[in-house]
Amino acid sequence: MTLQEILGLPELENKLLNHAQTLGFVTSMAAAPTVLPPNEWLPYLWGGDEVAPFLDGEQLEQYLDVIVNVWNEGRAALLDGVWEWPEMCQMDEQEIVNQATRDFCEGLLQGWQLARDDWETLMPEESQENALLGGVLLSVSMLYDPETTITTLAEQGFEGLEQFEEIFNAMPMMLCGLTQRGVTLAEAM
């Protein structure tokens, strides 16, 4: 089964992060500078409950296999510098970015919270690397909530719509660079 098929099962409705949120969260775990054991982060995919919402062990195993594959593919792509937005994530003329992009960014930000201590240890506030981390987080936040960003930019006298396309297009390179730098720093410790 695919992730979409598993998430579409009626018995799992509203019990797991949606498809884009899941991909964003797992991508943030794949981007983490040190590999976090899956048992530390998998429960966040179903709201942090100790008990997974699956009907049986086979269903859980299928889900875990898919998640591990997403992590493996994401980690390799990030480290190789070839990660790209999932196909579902797009720019949108009306909404700036589509709902899938917002959901992906939401999942990415939720996952970052889990790995935050590792990032802040390797890239402390006064370091040059912290600017890279801050830039990526700011960009993800802007894509997650473009309306607030536009309002804030307008209050400061900026017209910001074209900046969103630049940020969206730069995000793969930024996320790959951040992952590669984080892993390099973690290995050097």
N, C-alpha and C positions, 0 to 999 in steps of 0.2 A: 504494500500500500504506500501511496505517496503521503506527504505531510498534509496536503490539501484534503485528500480522501479521509485520513484519520480525523482531522479537525472537523470534517463535515458529518461525522457520525452523530446521529441524533442524541445518543446517550452522553456525548461529550460537549454538547452545545453549551456555551457560556461557562465551561469549566476549565478551559485552557486559553492562553493568549491566542489571539487570532493569527493567521498565517504570516502577515507582514510583521506583527509585533514579535512573533517567535523568531523569524529570520533576523530581525534587528537584535534581539536579545542574544541569540546564539552567535551572531557576528561579533557582538561586544565581548563575548567570552573567548571567541577565537582571536580577537585582537589584543586580549589582555597580555601584559608583558611576561607574566608567569602563568603557567597552565594551572588553572583551578580545577580540582577534582570535580567531575560531574555531579557527584552526590551533594556537593556544596551549592550547586546552582540549579540543578534540574527541578527541584520543587518550586522554584519561582515561576516556572512555566505553567504551573497550575495554582498560582496564587499563594505559594508558600506553605500550603497544608502539608502535614507529615504524610498523609495518606493520598496516594495518587488516585485520580478520579476514574480509572479504567475498570472495566467490568471483570477482566481476568488478566492473568499473567502474560498470555500470548499478545493481547492487545497492547499492554504496557511495553512488552519487548519490541513489538513492531514500531511503536512510537520512539522508543529509545534508539533503535537502529537508525531510524530516519534522522533523529536529532544528532547522533554521533556522526553520521555522514555529512550533514550540513556543517557541523563544526570542523570536521577534517577538510572538507572542500574549502571552507571559508579561511581556515588557518593557512592552508597551502597557498591560496590565491593572494591573501594579504602579504604573506612573507615573500612571495614571488613577484609582488607588485602588479598583479593582474586582476585584482578584485574589481567587480563591477556591481552597480545597483542591480537588485533583482528586477526582472522584466516588468513586474507589476508596478514598480515605482517609476513614476513619470512626472514631468512638469505638466501643469494644467493652466490653460489660459484664464479661466474663471477663478480658480482657487489657488493659483500659483503652483502648488504641488498637489497631487491627488491624495486621497485618503490613505492609500497604501504607503505612500512615502511618509506621511505623518505617522502612521502606525509603526513603520519600520524605525523611524527616528525615536519614537517613544520607547520601543523595545531596546534600542541601542543605548538610550539614556538610562533606562532601568538597569541594564546590565552593567553600565559603567559604574553605577552606584556600588555594585557588588565588588568590583575590582578597584574601587577608588583608592583604597589605602596603598595598594601596589603602585598605582600610577603616581600618587602624591609622594611616595617614598623615593621613586626613581626620578621624578621630575618636580622637585620642590619649588615652592612659589618663586623664589628669587633666581631660579636657574633659567638658562636659555631654552631648555627643553620645555619648560612650563608654558612658554609662548606657543609652541607647537600644539601642546595638549589643549590649552585654552582656545586656540583658534579652531581646532576640530570641534570641541564641545560647543563653542559659540555657533559655529556653522550648523551643527546638528540641531541645536536649539532653535535657530532661525527657521530651519526647514520644518521642524515639528510644529511651530506656532508662527506662521508667516504674518498673520493679521496683527498680532501684538508687535512684531518686529517692524512692520510697515508703519504702524501708528507711532512707535518710538522714533523711527528714522524721520518721519514727517515732522514730528515735534522738534527735531534737531535740524530741520531744513534740508533733509536729503530725500530725493526721490529714489526708491530702492528696488523697483521691480526687476530691472536688468541684472542687478546684483544676485538675485536668487538663482537665475540660470547659471551664472558664473560659479556660484557656490555649489549648486547641484552637480555641475559638470566637473568641478574640482574635487568633490568629495571622495571619489575612489582613490585618487592619487594621495590625498591628504590622509585618508584612513590607512592606506598601505604604508605611507611614510611614518606615521605615528606608530603603527604596529612594529615595523622593522626597527625603529629607534628604541622603542620600549624593550623589545627582546634583546637588542644589543646591550643596552644598559643593564638589564637583568642578568645576562650572562656574565657581565664584567664584575658583578658584585660577589 
